[in-house]
Each structure stands twice: as structure tokens, then as C-alpha cells.
């Protein structure tokens, strides 16, 4: 991390385009986390089934995994600013459909709508991430990524906490309306930003409507294969692209268990407890990147730190399984996700620095695909184990935490063979 990196306030004050991109992102994130708590509360209230709940988490993961390869192509072929605006509008309409979910017979509709929301997010996510280097100077890049991650964390903490209280006070339906409105505000803010782009978008811009879609489909197989081949040819990129997925093999299921921990922590107000637990997660992911930026400044060591931070996250959840589920549980979640948040930012920055703009969208979409598949498998494992009664909730957390620690250890042993090992 360069000593020439600018400060957070300086970046936001002097970089107009990043400021609008950042503000749009945090407004929609606030609505997302309000929605997340309300949806979990709704599904648990209608079904009381761990497996049904796990399908909600999977609906938020698997569609994104399936959409990611084509999403990367879209992000690299079309105007990213317009794509983000379109995704916001689509998500605003889809979220309102959740108002129709009124009883257990409507659960499938909730899964379908959530999947559609995630499909749109699967395009928005790599478009946003790939746009950050386009609206920042080199000395601003690390600060911009740290601020984006910290903002995600703050909105998770604030949105989850407010979402818990709002759901308890007004019901999930009001929260769904608020989420829809947040996407519209995000679209307006991103519309105000100027986002330059050095990709094939210029060539594609002469085509409109169905002609543009046909052109994209005809080139899809070739271009996607090219993106994958690029990662295989540049192994320093390919290695880092799987770092988040290594974390997610245990991490996805661990996050899922928090929804069930909430019901034990506060049986009379599980939505409030869920809000507090996810607020603790948000606080941790916010603290982690800030501490990493200050104390883990040797960028050459970051690839190894990714594994050590994965181990630390698993250790935090292992402790969660052993302590009483009151205030101490919140501290465990904060610690675990401080490590996870630092891991996320470090791997993102390394990947941005090692990939060129023309391929960056496909590389980040591929990374997102791997993360979503890993999280889906982890959540499904947890849901099946709990639904079948093979293990209790605490034992399931121990199992997943142990898996995450093992993944971190394997990563460290593997990455040391390929990455430099500085002595300072």
C-alpha cells in the first residue's frame, strides 16, 4: 500500500465521478440490507424451516453464479454506467413483487423474484467494481476500494439494525417498498457520474437493440473462452481470482447460521436479533479493511495474508459456537468479519492491479462466479445438515468453522510456492 495514497475525505471531495458512484452504491446497499432482514423474517415466519431458509440464501447466490460469465462479457462490451442504471431500475420493479408473497404457497414466488434481483445484481456488481479504476487515479485506487468496502460494511451494519427494528415495527412489506425506492435514488446518482471506459464498448456502441444483443450472443463463446484463457495464461491473476471462493467454502454456511442463531438469542424478537448480528458483521467488515490499510502495509505479503485472514475468520466463528449467545456472540461476529473484510479488500485490490481494463469485467465476473458457487455449496450443506437433524446448530457452526480454517491453512501452504516472500 503506497504512502502516496490519498485520504478518504480528499478522495470524496475532489473526485466528483467517484463521489456519485459511491453515493449511489451506498444508498442501494442500505435498501438491500433492509430487504435482507425483512425477507429472512418473512420466510421463517411462513415456514419455520432451515432448509426453506437456506433456499433463500441460495437464491441470493446461485443465480449470480449462473449469470456471472455472461455478465462479465456484457460489462466489457457495453457502457457500464448505463448498465448500472438499468440494473437499478430492474431491481426496483422486481423488489416490489415481494409484496405479493403472503403465505407459504407463495414461497416459490419469493425465490423467483429474489433470483431475478440477483441476476440484475450480477451485472451491476462487476460493472461497479470494474468502474472504480476508471474514475480514480492510481494513487486513489486503494483508498477508493477501502472506502467502497467500508461503505458496504457500514450500510450492512446500519441497514441490518434498522431493518430488524423496521420489520418488527412495520412489517416486511414496508421494508420492500423502501428497498425499491433506494434503487431509484441509486440510478439517479449514477446517472450524474461520468465513467470513462477503455473496452470494446466503442465498437459495440454503433449497434442498438436486438442487433446489439445478436452481436453479443454471436461473440459470447469466443469472448468468454478468451477471458478464461487470459486467467490461465496469467497465473498471477488466476490464483488471486479464487481467493474469495476459498474463504466462501466455509464462510457462506457460517453467515447462513446467523439467521438461526438470532432465533435462539431472542426468541420473542428474532428479527431484532438478526439485525444486531448482521450489524455486527457489518461493523467487522468495516473495521477490517481500515486496520489492514494501516497495519498490513506490505503489499507483497498480501497473498499470504489472504489465507491467514481466512483462518482468523474461522477461528472467530469457532469461538461463537462455544460462547453464550448474548453480547459475546456479537464480538465473535465482529472479529470474524473484520478478518473476512480485510481478505475481501486485499484480494480485490490485487486483482484490479494485475488485470488490464479490456479483460477486467470478465475476470471479476469469473471471480464472482466462483464465490457464488462456493457459498451455495456451503449454505446447502448447512441447510441439509440442520434440516435432517444430523447436527445441532452449535455443532454445525463448529463443522463449518473447521472447514474454513482448513481452507485458510491449505491456501497459505499453496500460495507460498508461487508468490514472493519478502523479509520485511
Protein Blocks (a to p, Z undefined) as FASTA:
>chain_A
ZZkbccfklmmmmmmmlmmmmmmmmmmmmmmmmmmmmmmmmmmmmnopaklmmmmmmmmm
mmmmmmmmmmmmmmmmmcfklmmmmmmmmmmmmmmmmmmpmbfklmmmmmmmmmmmmmmm
mmmmmmmmmmmmmmccfklmmmmmmmmmmmmmmmmmmmmmmmmmmmmmnojklmmmmmmm
mmmmmmmmmmmpccddddfklmmmmpghjlmmmmmmmmmmmmmmmmmmmmmmmmmlmmmm
mmmmmmmmmmmmmmmmmmmmmmmmmmmlmmlmmmmmmmmmmmmmmmmmmmmmmmmmclkl
mmmmmmmmmmmmmmmmmmmmmmccdfkmmmmmmmmmmmmmmmmmmmmmmmmmmpcfklmm
mmmmmmmmmmmmmmmmmmmmmmmmmmnomacfklmmmmmmmmmmmmmmmmmmmmmmmmcc
dfZZ
